[in-house]
Amino acid sequence: MGTAKGVLQVFSGVAPRNHCFDPSSNALGSAYSFSSHLISTKRSASKKIKIPVYASIQLRNSETFGVQGFGESSYKDRSIDWSKFSSCRCQRADSVGGTTTGSWFVDSADDLNPLNTMVNGPHVLEFDDVKQLKEEKTDSMSNGAPGASSTIHRAKVDPIEEEAWDLLRDSVVYYCGSPIGTIAANDPASSNVLNYDQVFIRDFIPSGIAFLLKGEYDIVRNFILHTLQLQSWEKTMDCHSPGQGLMPASFKVRTVPLDGDDSATEEVLDPDFGEAAIGRVAPVDSGLWWIILLRAYGKISGDLSVQERIDVQTGIRMILKLCLADGFDMFPTLLVTDGSCMIDRRMGIHGHPLEIQALFYSALMSAREMLAPEDGSADLIRALNNRLVALSFHIREYYWIDLRKLNEIYRYKTEEYSYDAVNKFNIYPDQIPPWLVEWIPNRGGYLIGNLQPAHMDFRFFSLGNFWSIVSGLATVDQSHAILDLIEAKWADLVADMPFKISYPALEGQEWQIITGSDPKNTPWSYHNAGSWPTLLWQLTVACIKMNRADIAAKAIEIMERRLSRDRWPEYYDTKRSRFIGKQARLFQTWSIAGYLVAKLLLADPGAAKILITDEDPELVNAFSCMIGANPRRKRGRKNTKQSYIV
């Protein structure tokens, strides 16, 4: 299973980029953190006074950090004392034509210019230039303003789409006058809000994609940059702090009294990294989705200045460092706790769930495109490439199940102690569930939900399989086979409303043991094989990639019969998805956004390329080398000098 030494070193190059920005030589373990808030002051008079951004750079110690500029920056090798930048005035750039906006630009104070040049990069216009361009292009498309209309899609939309867009825009959250995200649900009839009034990272992804496809880039850009600032906040629970690269699960815009002035208030972002979440689980998928959205933003907008910024490059590295950190695990898959992704409650997915692995692979592929080539990132990119090869081999070889593979497992010998063992994970044939023997079709297959020593979770998890297709983690043949299975088992996976989050449901004693008798995850409800309309957009991207958009079109047709009439619920219950979920929120934002993204992509399939990643020829070549490698050759000491303490 290990990767041959020659294969592991096949990647010594870096992703093709023109410029690179790194805040310090210790970029991976960034020694500083950014925190900022915008202040909106309300006086007793009827006027509302807006105060510009105040961004503070908080040092973790009193050292002076040298910041090295790259590319076109004229500040190469220039050392900057960060303590001078504890407070800086900023102004907001208005939208320009079809370009991305929403950035904040430092005033022309001499001391601040070097930092501004390097953070924003050479492609960012000064505020006066932006203002002039705006005046010259008053007839251009309005981008990102509330209620703005796009000229990109002039085709007449049907009433359901119009309703969906109205609801999506009503869910937008503003931070000091700028759109920054969408709340999870906007149900006016619900009195128990819980945390559905917050902006969730994973929930915003379909909303962000919908706005990008509509040509409204501001909200996505603001979301990317503000959540990046939250990444470096202090995160503690019971005196323990997780890794620096962790992204929050959600955040809320709160209005609080301004210190020292009872007549004024300020808006602040209040993030939740899992300290307040039900079960106190850290959101492993948030950072992975953030990287995927960052790539999509750059591809569709053409604005690469965002991903080239020092702070964004550092943010990518911090996420990768957290994910690629060495541990005790023998597998290339990410080891996580239960409830660390979309299935955020106890559902027996702890270990190496497919959803996390698919997002992990997609984030690695996306980061590989965006990371700036420089001396400091060479080791990181090498580790990234090595993990891509090992991860793709592991998932394709050991997670795949079809009728032939199932029969092979049925005949497994156990307790094999050998480097050439067939049953590497000591899977007992009696683990094969009776439902699977009857359910697996003659044509088609899927990637199982989880794999650990002596354990295979044979449940079908939709998001993991969809994103394995989209990201290229599954082979072309496997991708077609997954779609074949969906067609063959349409009545089980789609029925009256797409799409089952998992199949089948945990029932009886199994449900009691695995979920802890969770009253929300009862059989055929919520995460326990409930049907989630938001999954439609991932299915659509996967179908478009494999040139089988008719499958997604059929699912959309079924959805349109009831989703609007049922008031856009979060999920559906029962085996055939006939009931609105017993605890489902209505007007769930990602149900609305998922529908819109699916419709927009079917109308313009070429736009799906912002999310799709294809196999890299180098990865394919390295993967082939792994298959033919002799595992015995991988054993033995590394050929490095050893130091001994006597």
C-alpha angles and dihedrals in degrees: 000000000000120000118254114248092242091051094048089056096044089100113063096136129087136230115280109262133147103212135028134195126194122173094210144346087264094057095139093059096035109206095202135054134208124224126170142166134187118225124221111186124203116198128193089259120084092254121096112218118206119206119201125250119290109202118188126194108209116205119215088212138005096262123124112238122211113225118201120205122213139193111014096353113124092207099077113153090004114140118221126199102224092198088076090066100058088120129021135168118234137186130206122243115225122226120283122204109291094337126114117262142171096096122140118228128204118240120253096265107143095231092056101047097085093054092045092051094053099039097048097034130221094290096066117100122226117250095253091050090051091049091051092048091050091054090050093050103043090138093055123108114288107239125205101341116134109272093006116154124223124226092203096081110038095158114118112257124215122248094262092055092046090052091048093052091048091051093046092052090046088058094056115121119215126209112198091334098315126103110247107166147317128273119244096245136359102198109159091192095057117095096180103071099170104169098325089106090066131092108249119201095222093040092053094056096085089041090052092047090050092053091046092051088050092053095249103129104161098082092050093048092049091047093051095049099042095047087049089058090051090055092076097049119119109270117193137157121179091347093308125115124200125218120304094242095063114124120211122259090224145338137210131211107232130187111218134173114271113247111258095008119079092185095059136065136196133206117235134179114239110197128198115209092179097289091113099027121114104269092011093254121164113235104243093176097055096080092043092053090046091059091046092051092046090056092047091051093053094046097051100035098039088223104133093163090088096058090042094058117113094237093048093048089049090049092053091050093049092053091047092047090053093048097042097045115132117253143156095280119114093202129080091226122101114259111220141164126252116283097023097129139028088319092064099170133069106291104141096263097123114128117039107347116189094232092061092045093051092049090044091054092046092049091049091051091047094047090049088062095046106039112108114238112244140131094265094055100046094093092045093051091047091052090046093053093046091052092049091056095046094043095050091048092048096049097042094046104039107023096050119105130180134142093282094048092046091054089050091053089047088061097042120139113221136215093038113170104191141105087234096049116148093206094053096168096042094242113183113225090224087070090075103107118230092234092061094054089061097033104052109095125226089242120042140030143193145211112268121239101246144356129202135147108303091354135094120175101212095188118122110241111194104203093049092051094044094050092044086062094044095047096043093243088127118059121247091257092047091048092054090045091054090053090046089056091049090054092046093049098036093130091057101040101035111013108145097347132021131266137026109207089209138356134250114016123242107246141179118353091352090059091048094051100040100039098030089240090298106193091208095051097052115151114298093006137105110332092351096083096309118150118250119196092201090069088072093084094055090048089051094052091049092049093048091051091054093043091245100115091146089079091058092044090055091050092049090052090055092046095051091059093071117359096090093037090052089051098249101291125200095238144344131236138217130052094282095036093245098142131060106246113276092234098023118138115231122230089028106186099219091049087056095043093044090057092048094049091050091051094046093049094049088051091049110020092175090069090068089079089084088071102031124091122190130207114279112231090229090054091049091051092048090047090055090051090054094054092055096041120113108235091212090066091061094063126089137061121319111251095247135114114270125211120208129196112213 
